[in-house]
Amino acid sequence: MDNEIDLTVNKIKRQIEPLFRKERNTLYHFRVVGTPFTEKYNIFFEWHKINHSTISRQVGSYSKRNSKYIDEFVQSLERATGVSVQLLLQ
């Protein structure tokens, strides 16, 4: 399972490279959203400058069949990117 988590995290890291510019006065974070009628968690990368609106992009998904490993996935994503992750389970 660790290998699948690492592959997913590496794929997400490659996708956020052009979006993660580390600009001044800009806040970055991930939002992992689990909806009740789908078989996956959607992963969004969000950022906003102070006094500007939030911009959100879907950068990946994680299968719900591996839901017992979602906490491990969130921790791996935080460690690999250095960006906070918010987990929303609906």
C-alpha positions, 0 to 999 in steps of 0.5 A: 500500500505504501507504494500506491500512496507514494505513486499518488503523492508523486503524481500530485507533486508533478501536477502542482509544480506550475501552480505552487509559485511560493509568492509573497502574501499567498496561502496554499493548501490541499483539500481532500473531499470525500463525497457519499455517492462516488468511489473516490476522494477528490484532491484540490490544490487551493491558493489565495493572495490576501484580499483576493479570491481563492483559486482551486484546481483538482489535482487528483483523486484517491480511491475509497476502496483504500479509505482505511489508509486515507490518514496515512495518505494525507500525512504523506502528502503533507510531508512531501509537499510541505503544504497543509492538508484539510480532510473533509468527509461527507 
